[in-house]
Each structure stands twice: as C-alpha cells, then as structure tokens.
C-alpha cells in the first residue's frame, strides 16, 4: 500500500491539507475554550459582588436594629461595617432605609406647615 493511502490528499512534495485543517480547528477550539474561561471568571466576579452586597446589607440591617434611634448616613454605616459608603448605598437595605428617612422628613415638614 502506498504511503499516500494514509492521507489521500498527499501528492508528491505536497503537505497534507488535513493536518493544516486540524491545526486551524485546534486553534479555534483553544480560542473558544479561552472565551469560556473568561466568561466563567466574569460570572464568578459578579457572584462575589452579589454575595458582598448581601453581606453589607445584613450589617446595615443589624446596625439599624441595634441603634433604632440613631439616624445613619451611608458613610457612618460604612465606617462601622468597614467598607465604603458606595458599597452601603448599593444595598437594598440602605435604599429602603434612605427612602423611609425621606418619607419621614416629608411627613415632619408637612406637620410643621399646618
């Protein structure tokens, strides 16, 4: 059996085109694999951020419950928790607390106006 039976595209002094096609496919697979790894890292980062928000949010709620008479600013809460004011302001607990403070402020100003 002649040598070209392994690769029917082999002609004399010509490289097998199948091998070059396999290399192209291998490069594509590597690229796809790297893209998937990058997406996985992005998802892990998003998941960590979500977990962080929940963690900060639980501290915000705990401090509000410990000191119900104190009016908190996001920076004061952040200082107690050990994070940034921006991290506190991103939490659902802070948004609800801030909204409640604004409503109470409006209610007090309307009572003074009467």
Secondary structure, 3 states (H helix, E strand, C coil): CCHHHCCCCCCCCCCCHHHHHHHHHHHHHHHHHHHHHHHHHHHHHHHHHHHHHHHHHHHHHHHHHHCCCCCCCHHHHHHHHCCCHHHHHCCHHHHHHHHHHHHHHHHHHHHHHC
